[in-house]
Every structure is written in structure tokens, then in C-alpha cells.
């Protein structure tokens, strides 16, 4: 998965920029939070 392209790197470098464990963990936490907020919003809209 191509996440970003860095124009300053030499042409022989691969296009793939791998996310760090910290970034993946942060994304997981953000998605978990967003899911919880959407679930709460859905439940509140049913009231």
C-alpha cells in the first residue's frame, strides 16, 4: 500500500513507505474511538 511519496529520495528507492508500529497503533486507537462515537450517535438517535 502506497502511503506517501517522498520527492527528495533518489529514483532507485522503492515507492512504498511503511508505517511505524507507533503510527499503526495510533490509527487503531483512532478507529476504535471513531467506531465508539458512531455507535453512541446511532444509539442516541434511536431515542
Rosetta constraint file for C-alpha pairs under 8 A:
AtomPair CA 1 CA 16 HARMONIC 6.84 0.50
AtomPair CA 2 CA 15 HARMONIC 6.84 0.50
AtomPair CA 2 CA 16 HARMONIC 5.18 0.50
AtomPair CA 2 CA 17 HARMONIC 6.47 0.50
AtomPair CA 3 CA 16 HARMONIC 6.94 0.50
AtomPair CA 3 CA 17 HARMONIC 5.91 0.50
AtomPair CA 3 CA 18 HARMONIC 7.34 0.50
AtomPair CA 3 CA 19 HARMONIC 7.87 0.50
AtomPair CA 4 CA 15 HARMONIC 7.93 0.50
AtomPair CA 4 CA 16 HARMONIC 7.34 0.50
AtomPair CA 4 CA 17 HARMONIC 6.05 0.50
AtomPair CA 5 CA 15 HARMONIC 6.33 0.50
AtomPair CA 5 CA 16 HARMONIC 7.58 0.50
AtomPair CA 5 CA 17 HARMONIC 7.27 0.50
AtomPair CA 9 CA 13 HARMONIC 6.84 0.50
AtomPair CA 19 CA 23 HARMONIC 6.02 0.50
AtomPair CA 19 CA 24 HARMONIC 6.52 0.50
AtomPair CA 20 CA 24 HARMONIC 6.33 0.50
AtomPair CA 21 CA 25 HARMONIC 6.02 0.50
AtomPair CA 22 CA 26 HARMONIC 6.11 0.50
AtomPair CA 23 CA 27 HARMONIC 6.14 0.50
AtomPair CA 24 CA 28 HARMONIC 6.19 0.50
AtomPair CA 25 CA 29 HARMONIC 6.27 0.50
AtomPair CA 26 CA 30 HARMONIC 6.15 0.50
AtomPair CA 27 CA 31 HARMONIC 6.11 0.50
AtomPair CA 28 CA 32 HARMONIC 6.10 0.50
AtomPair CA 29 CA 33 HARMONIC 6.14 0.50
AtomPair CA 30 CA 34 HARMONIC 6.10 0.50
AtomPair CA 31 CA 35 HARMONIC 6.02 0.50
AtomPair CA 32 CA 36 HARMONIC 6.27 0.50
AtomPair CA 33 CA 37 HARMONIC 6.23 0.50
AtomPair CA 34 CA 38 HARMONIC 6.16 0.50
AtomPair CA 35 CA 39 HARMONIC 6.12 0.50
AtomPair CA 36 CA 40 HARMONIC 6.15 0.50
AtomPair CA 37 CA 41 HARMONIC 6.08 0.50
AtomPair CA 38 CA 42 HARMONIC 6.10 0.50
AtomPair CA 39 CA 43 HARMONIC 6.19 0.50
AtomPair CA 40 CA 44 HARMONIC 6.10 0.50
AtomPair CA 41 CA 45 HARMONIC 6.13 0.50
AtomPair CA 42 CA 46 HARMONIC 6.57 0.50
AtomPair CA 43 CA 47 HARMONIC 7.03 0.50
